[in-house]
Amino acid sequence: MKEELQVAFIGNPNCGKTTLFNAYTGAKLKVANWPGVTVEKKEGAFKYHSHLFKLVDLPGIYSLTSYTLEEKLSREYILDDTVDVIVDVADASCLERNLFLTLQLIELGKPVILALNMMDIVKERGMEIDLHRLPEMLGIPVIPVSARKKTGLDILMHAVAHHQVKHMDSNLEHHHDGNVSNHKHSHHLEYAVVYSDEIEDKIDEIIDRLYMHDPDLKNPRWYAIKILEQDPEICEQFQIDFSDVVPRSYETDIINQKYDFIEEIIDEVLVNKEEKAAKTEKIDHYLTHRVLGLPIFLGIMALVFFLTFTIGDWLKGYFEVGITGISDGVLALLQHLHANDMVISLVVDGIISGVGGILTFLPNIFILFLALAFLEDSGYMSRVAYIMDGIMGKIGLSGRAFIPMLLGFGCSVPAVMATRALEDSNDRRKTILVTPFMSCSARLPVYVLFSDMFFGNYAVIAAFSMYVIGLVIAILIAFIMTKLQKKSETHSLLIELPEYKTPNLHTIVIYVWDKIKDYLTKAGTTIFVASIIIWFILNVGPHGIVTDITESFGAGIGKFLVPILVPTGLGLWQIALALISGLAAKEVVVSSIGVLFGIGNIASTNGRSALLEVLSNADFTAVNAYSMMIFVLLYTPCVATIATIKREMKSVRWTVFAIVFQVAVAWLVSTLFFQIAQILM
């Protein structure tokens, strides 16, 4: 018995697999309640008694059929000889949906243990699962666990340690219709899934030929099933003519018969099946309604932004006082130490003004992500993808493409990575191109600043409209690209709609802290460095240190860009330079504006009043402010996103095209808005 075990965690999206992985390894991976979150395998290790377990968290998938990158990655990994035990994590509250992957894993012929997660939810809903009958029918150990409450974890690892060399139990007990007496073997005693006589006879024949080709082949039954399904990778691997045995693909037949067996399992092991989804179906009648679904989604998001502004702005007042106190204290200390005026300016006007201005928006960011975490963990965000499926199909994209777009509301980096779940390369390219138009959280400080200054009681509406505009522009561009490609084929979205559940406090804390930590890290690194650079180019010119900011390098760069930005209503060199700084991180736009206009703690009431006065004197009105918000929404994302696009597409040329394209879209839309608004007003 091996003392070091390689254990693969695999399961459907939303099954709690990553939460279970976190419970063992302590890793703080992203946990969300929609598909497509884990797009790469994650690794961790821990000791259990005398065993060292090396755990691998694979992407959430629905099957082992190699259609998507996630499925291909998972299948290749678990077929490797290094994997000792497969832990199939299934959502016990949605058992019927999860068992298809379980049956495929069992057919691999490797040790498989079924971890029934979310058993606490099963009990909450008055459901019961016969944990004696289920392993009898599957022939593998079945361990009930709750990743959220960390129950059943020791028993699961105990099962892993003791079943590492046991592929199937010998006490298979299930029933199938049909006569199997003509088979060469008693398949019901050997395999969990037994197909019709026709398919079983073909499997036997293919196995005989495979053994003639490779006598040492492990688990020929799985390969035989894949050959019957005409799996291109497996057929290419063997290069044997099976045309007389496999005149067509039997994939549909095999899938249907698997689901017949799943129905048999559910009928025997699941108690109160009829009542389990009643509440979810009642809620979904409204939330996923063909007509009402989208308005309800927009209404929910509007409420999220109302809370973000009202509660966030109330909390922000305390941060403003704190930042102002720190700035005044540091200024007094440096003056007391008789520090050089340039040093004082760098620390107070550059670093504290830049970084402090961003930290002031932390309450707004916190409220936004807290609300999104509740929506994700409750199961609602999967419904949004389902609602958008029809719209996505009409613009020529897979419904699955909306999943990375949803992720883009948080951060564009994981959103771009999530496009790996798309099967079609053209779909993936289009989705990567338009996903950055989804308004990521980094843009929120810009919206808060300008909407508070220029739109008063309508600030929430102005900020929320940016999210709607980004979504509309993304859909419109995808539609135009599809028409140019003359692509008519569309793909329906296959997505699991998880049962609604009470959001888990631990999961929400991890999610929100992860986002806040990223925000603080940016403030301490990227924004810190950017603030210093902005201060430097504003205080140094061609002839050295300058006292007049208009003679600095920064002013020169900004003035060079002014003619290009005049049609958009952004014809101030300070604005142009702030937009350039935003390529480092969109939050930097706010801190740069504070430094460029010489305003300390720009997010405070006094800071906003001072900035409003300066901008008003430069004829910068609410129309200009809205155009500014549109430009920030649509122009090139941060360097981290650009690097991710380059890595995912493996093309410098295409990445450059994406950068230029996004800037062009931002300029065009901002210009159209500003010019039309000028005419109408």
N, C-alpha and C positions, 0 to 999 in steps of 0.2 A: 504494500500500500504506500503510495507516494506521500512524502511529507510536504512537498510544495505543489500546490494545485493551481492551474490556470482555469479560472472560472469566468465564463462569458454570461453577462446579463443581457437578455434580449426580451423584447415584448412590443406590443402595440403602442403607438403614441397615447399619452394620457393614462397609462396604466400605473404610474407611480414608480417606474423603474429607476429613474435618476434619484428620486427621493430615497429609495431603498439603498441605492449605491452610496448616497451621502451618509446614510445612517451607519453604514459599515466603515467607510473611509474617512468621514469627517470633511469631505470635499464640499466646497460651497459652489456647486455647479448651478447653472440657471435651471429653475424648475418652473414650468408654466403649463397651463391646462389647454394647450392646443398642439396639434401635430407640428413637427418640423423643428423642434427646439434643439435637440441633440443631433448635430449633423456630423460629428466626428466621434470616434471611439475615445473614451476617457479611461484612464487607468488609475488604480489605487491598490494598496496592499494592507493587510492586517493579519495578526496572528490569532489563531483560535486553538487553544490547547497546544498540541504538538505540531499543528499544521500551519504553514504559511500560505495564505490565500492571496493570489494575485487576481484581482477583480478587473474586468473590462466592461465598461458601460457602452454598449453598441447603440447606434441610432434606432429610434422607434420606427418600426416597420409593420406592415400588415401581412406580408407573406415573404417567402424566400424566392419568389419569381423575380429574376433580375431585370426589372424594368427601370427602376430609379437607381441613382448613385448610392442611396442609403441601403437599398436592398442588396445591391451588388457588394458593397463593403461588408455588410453583415454576413452574407452567405460565404464570401471568400474567407472571412475570418474563422467562422465556426467549422468550416470544412477542413481547416488546417489541423494538422496532427498535434499541434501544441495545446489545443483546447482539451482539457480533461473532462469538465462537466459544464453543461448548459443549464443555466437557471432561467426558465421561462417565466417572466413576471406577467401575471394576468390580472386585470381588474375584475375582482370577484362580483362586483355589482353589474358588470356587463359581460358575464361569462360567455354567453353565446357568441359575441363578436370576437372574443379573444381566442377561442379554441381552434380556429382555422390554422393560425400560426403554430399552435401547440402540436397539432397533428402532423404538420410538415416537419417540425423539429424531431418528433418521435421517429419519423421515417428516415432521418439521417443515420440512425443506428448508433448514436452516441448517448452516453448517460445524460438523461434529461430529468430535471426536477421542476415541477410546476409550483411556483410560489403564488398562492392566491392572495393578492394584496387587496387592501381596502375592505377587509372583513368587518371592520367597525361600521362602515357604511351599510354593508349587508344587514347587519343587526339593526341599525337605526331604521331601516326601511321595512322591518318585519319579515325579511327574507331568511331562508335557511338553505344551506347546501349540504347534501349528504356526503360527508368527507370519507365515508367508508366505501360507498358505491363508486365514487368518481375515480379513485386509483384502481379499482377493479376493472373498470371499463377502459382506462387509458394504459394501464400496465406500468405506470411510473409513480414515484412518490408525489404526494400532493400535500403541501405544507401551508396552512393558513398563517398569514402575516398581516401586520399593519405598519407600513413604512412610516406613516405620520406619527403613530404612537409608539413606534419602535418595539412592537410586540411580536413574538415568534421568530426573532432574528437568530437566537442561539440554536433553536430547533432546525431552522433552515440550513445553517452551516454544518450542523451535526449530520443532517441528511446528505449534504454535499460530500462530506468526508467519508461517509460509509457507503455511498452509492457511486463512487468514482469509477468502478470497474463493472458496474451492473447496468446493462443497457435496458433490459426489460424485466418486469416481474413475471413469474411463471403462472400467476393466478388470474390470467385474463378471463373475464367473464362478461360477455356481452352478446347481443343477439343481432342477427342480420337476416333479412329475407333472402331467399334464393337457395338453390342447391349447390353445395360446394363439394359434393362427393367425387366429382370427376377430377379434382385438383390432385397434383402429385403429392402435395403436402397438406397437413391440416392447418391451413392458414389462420383460422380463428384462434388457435392456441399459440401462434407465433407473433401475430401482428395485431396492433390496435385497430388499424383501418383495413378492412377487407372489402375489395371492390367486387363488381359483378363478375360472373364466370368468364365473360368475354375478355374483360380487362385482365383478370388474374391469369388466364391462360396465356395472354400475350406477354405479361410480365415474366412468367415462367420461361417462355421461349426466348425472350430477350436476355434473361439471366444466363441461360445456357450458352448463348453466343458470346456474351461478355466474358464468361469464364474461359472460353476457348481463346479469346483475344488476350485476356490478362487473368491467369489463374490466381494471382494474389490480390485481386481487386477487393477492397473492403466495401461492405454494404452494397452489393450489386442491385438490390431491390430499389434503392433510391435512384440509382442511375437509370434503371429500367423504367421507372415512373417518369423521369425527366425526358427520356427518349420518346416515350408515348406522348408526352406533352410537346414534343419537338422543340425542346429547349435548345436554342442555337449554340450556346457555349458547350453543352454536354455532347450534342451531336457532332460538333467540330472536334471535340476531344478524342472521340473514338474512331471516327472515319470508317464506320461499318455500314454496309447497306442493309437497312431494316425495312425497305420499302414494301416487301411482301408481308411483313408483320404489322407495320405502321403505315397504312396507306393514307392516313390523315392524322391531324392533331386530335388527341383525346383529352386535351386539357380541360375543355368544358365538362366532359363526362366525369373526369376525376374530381373536379371542383364540386360539381353537383352532388356526387356520391359522398364526398367529405362532409358537405353540409347536411346530407341526410343522416349521417352518423352523429353529427353535432346535435341535430334535433332529437335524436334518440337519447343522447347523453342528457340534454337539458330536461327532457320529459321525466327522466329517472332520478336526477340528482337535485333539481332545483324546485324548491317548495315555494308557493305563493308567486309563481312566475307571472300570472296575470296582473297582480297588483303592483309589481315592482316598478313599472315605468309609468304608472298612472299620473303621478304628480308631474313628472318631466314632460309627458305628452300634453298635459293641460297647459303648462307654461309655454311650451313650444308652439302651441296652437296660435299664440299671439306673437311671440318673439321671432319665430321663423316664418311668419305669414308672408305669402307672396307679395302682398301690397303693404301691409303694416310693418313688416320686418325692418326695412331700411329707415323709414321715419323714426321708428322706436330706437334704432341704433344711434341715429343722429341726435335724438333727444337725450339719450343716456350720455353721449359724449359732451353735449352742451351742458348737462348737469355737472359732469366731471370738471369742465372748465369754469363753471360758476363757482364750484367749491375751491378750485385751484386759485382763483382770484380773491374771493371773499375771505376765506380762512387764511390763505397764503399771505395776502396783503396785511391781514391783522397781525400775523406772526412776524412778518417782515419788519414791522415797525420796531420790534425789540432788537432785531439784528442791526437795523440802522443805527440805533443808539449805541450798540456795542462797537460797531465798526468806527463810528465817529469818535467814541471815547478812546479807542486804540490809536486812531490817527492823531488825535490831539495829544495823547500821552507820548507817543513816539516823537512827534514834532517838538514838544517841550523838552524831552530828554536830549534830543540831538542838539537843540539850541543851547541847553545847559552845558553840554559837552563841547560847545563851540565847534561843531562839525562844519565842514565846508558846505557852502550853499548848494553846490552841485550834488553832494552826497545827500543833503536834506531833500532836495528836489527829487532825486532818484528814488529814495526810500518812500517818501510821503506821496509825491505826485505820481510816481511811476508804479512802484510795487504795491503799496497799500491801496492806492486809488484803483489800480487795475484789478488786483486779486480781491480786495474788499468789496468792490462793486459787484463782482460775480457772486461772492459768498452771501450777499444780501438776498439773492434770489433763491437761496436754498429752501426756504419754507414752501415756495411755489412748486419747486421740483419735487419736494417730499410729498405734498398733497397729491400731485399728479400721479406719481408712481404708486402711492398708496391706493388710490382709486383704481388704477389699472391692474394692480395686483389682485384686488378683490374680484374684478371682472374676470381675470384670467383663471384664478383658482376656483371660481364658482362654476366654471364650464361655459360661460357666456361667449367668450371670444371665438370658440369653435363655431358657434351659431352665426357669428358675423361672416366668417368665411363661407358658410353654407348659404347665407342670404345673398352674398355677392357672386355666387357661382353662376347664376343666370346672366348677370351683367358681364362677367369675365368671359363667358362663352361667346357672347355677342361681339366682343371686341377681338376675338380670335386667340384668347389666352386660356390656358387650363384654369379651372377654378382653384386648383392648388396654388396658382401664382399669387393669389391674394394673401396667402399665409405669410410669405416674406414681406409683403407690403404692410401687413398688420404689424409685423415685428419692427418695421421701419419707423413706426410712431415712437418706439423706444430709442433704438439706435440703428443706424444704417449698416454698421459692420456685421452684426449677426444676421441682419436681414438679407444682405447680399450672400452670405454663406448659406443661408437657408434655401436659396434657389437651387441647391444641389438636388433637392427633392423633385425637381421638374425633369420629366423624361425627355422632352423635345429641346434640342440645343437652341433653336430659334426662340422658343418660349423663354428659355433661360436668359438669353441675351437681351431680349426685350424687357424682361422683368428686372434684370440688373440695371438697365438703363433708366427705368422709370421709378424704381424703388426709392432712390434718394429724394424724389419729390415728396415723399411722405415726410411730414414735419417731425423730425426727431426732437428729443427733449432739449438738445443743446440750443435750439432756436428759440425756446420759450422765453429766456431772459430778454431777447430783442423784442418779442411781441409784448411782453409785460411792460417794458420801458416805454415804447412808443404808443401803445394803446392807452396806458395810464395818462400819458402827457397830453395826447391829442383827442381822445375819444370819450373821456369822462365816464358817464354812466353807461356808455355803450362799449366800454373797454373789453368786456367778456365776449361780446358779439364780434368785435373786430379781430380779437385773437383767435376765436374759434373758427372764424371764416377762413383763416390760413390753412387749417387742417382740411377743410372742405375743398378749397381751391387746389391744394396739393393733390388730393385724391382725384378730382375732376381732370386736372391737367395730365396726370399719369394715365388715366383711362383713355383720354382723348388721344394722347400720343401713341399709346399701344394700338388703338383702333386705326389710326392713320398708317402706322407701320405695317399692320396686318393687311390693309387695303393695298399698300404699295407692293407687298409681297404676294398679293393675290392668293392669300391663304384662306381656304374655306374650311379646313378640318378643325374641329374643336374637340376638347377633351372634357368629359364630365369629372366633377370632383368626387373622389371616393374619400370620405372623411368620417371618422367616428365622432358622433355627438355624445360626449360623456354625460352621465347622469349629473344633474345639478347637485352640488354639495356645499355645505357650509365651509367657507374658506378657512384653511388651516393657518393659525397664527404663526407657527414656526416657519412655514413656507413663505408667508407674506413678509415676515421679518427678514429672511434671507434675501428675498427678491428686492425689497426696498433698500436694505443695507447695501446690497451689491451695486445698485444704481447710485445711491448717495456716495458710496466709496469712490466710484468712478468719477463722479462730479468733483469731489474733494481732491482726488488725485490730479485731475486736470487743473484745478485751481492752484495746486502746489507745484505743478511741473510746467505743463504747456502754457497756461495763462501767465504764470510767474515769468517764464522766459520771454513770452510774447510782450508782456508789459515792459520788461527791461529793454527789449529791442525797439519797441515803439518810442519809449522815452529817449533812447539813444539817437534814433534817426530824426527826432524832433529837436534835439539840442545840439546836433552836429551838422555842419554844412560843408560845402566845398572848401571854405576857408577856416575850418576848425569850429570851436565852440561858438554858438550863436545866441544872441539874446532875443532876436526877433524870430519867432517860430516860422514865419513865412519864408525865411532864407535857409531853412533846413533841408536836408535830403528828403525827409518825409513829405514836406510841402511840394518839393519838385516832382516826386513820384505821383502824388495825388493830383497835382495840376495837369500832369501829362494825361491822366485818365479822365479829367473833367469833361472834355468835349465828347467823349464816348457816352458818358453817363447823363449829359444834359437832357437828352430826349426822355429819359426815364424820370426826370424830376430830382435827380440826385447829383446836381451839379456843384457840390461843395467838395473841395479837395480833401477835407477831413473825413467825409463820408466815404470817398473813394478809397482812401488809405485804410479806413476801418474795415471795409469789405475785403481788401487784400489780406488783412490780418486774420479775418475769419476763416481763411483756408487752413489755418493751424487748428482751430476749433471754433465753432460758431459762437460760443460764449464770449470769445475774445472780442467780437464786434462791440459788445457793450463796454467792456473794460477799455478798449482802444478809444472809443468815443469820449469816455471820461478823461483819458489822458490827453487826447487831441484837442479837446475844447477846454482843457485846464480846469476840470471840475472834479473835486474830491467827493468820494462816496456818491456816485452819480445816481444810485438807486434810492437814496433818501429823499424825503420831501423837499428839502432845500436844494439838493442836487438836481432833482427833476425840474424844479422851478427855474434854477439858473440855466439849465440846458434849454428849456423851453423858451426862455427870453432870448438866448443867443440865436437859436434857430429861427425864431419869429423875426428877429432883426434881419435875418438873411432870407426872408420871404419863404421860409420852409414851413408849409402849412400841413393840415391833416391829410390833404391829397398826397403831398410828398411823403409823409410818414407812412401812409398805406402802401405807396409804391415801394418804399424802402422795405417794408415787411414782406411784400411779394418777392422782391429781388432776393432777400435773405432766404426765403422759403425755397426758391427754385435754383439758385446758382450752385456751382460746384461744391460738393460736400467736403468734409474735412480730409486731411491727408491720410488719416487712418482708413477711411472708407475708400479713398483712391487706391491705396496700397492693397486693400482687400479685393477690389475690382480687378486690379492687375494680377493678383495671385489666382483668382478664380477663373479669369478668362485666358490667362497665360498669353497675353498679347499686349505689347506696348502700344501698337498702333490703335487697337480698339479702345484702350484706356484713354489715350489722348483724344480720340473721337468723342468718348463719353464726356470728358472734361469740357471740351469746346461746345458740344451739343447742349450741355446743361447751362453753361453761361449764356449761350445764344437764346435758349428758351426763356431764361430769367430776364434778359434784356428785352426780348420781344414782348412778353406778357406785361412787364412793368411799363414799357413804352406805350403799349396799347391802352392800358388803364389810365396812365397819366395824361396822355394826349386827349383821350375821349372825355375824361373828367374835366380837363381844362376847357374843352368846348362846351360841355353841358353846364359848367358853373360860370 
